[in-house]
Amino acid sequence: MARSTMTLLVAIGAALAVPASGQQPAANTHQAKQAVTNPNEKICEDVAPAGSRIATKRFCGTRAEWEEKRRQDREDTELMQRPMQCSVMGGHHC
């Protein structure tokens, strides 16, 4: 959910940065790129824990912290999707 919200916000920001004529002034283009790529920009968002649609927790972090959170979430998801490795316990094999 956080990724889709972030994508939506970036799309809205990009749409608002384009004037009706379709031409972007050079200054606005540079400012928009800076805002999107500034790793120290603080972003706050309500995050729902897995399996809950009601409970939310507010997470505020820099773009770099959000990227690290997304990376960790991907790793956790991949870990949960991997088949469990069977080990020999008490002489029994899986």
Residue pairs with C-beta under 8 A, 6 or more apart in sequence:
1 47
1 48
2 45
2 47
2 70
3 70
5 45
6 45
6 66
10 36
13 32
13 35
13 36
14 32
17 24
17 28
17 29
17 32
18 24
19 25
35 41
38 63
39 62
39 63
39 64
39 67
40 62
40 63
40 64
41 62
41 63
42 60
42 61
42 62
43 60
43 61
43 62
43 63
43 66
44 58
44 59
44 60
45 58
45 59
45 60
46 56
46 57
46 58
46 59
47 56
47 57
47 58
47 59
48 54
48 55
48 56
48 57
49 55
49 57
59 69
61 69
86 93
86 94
87 94
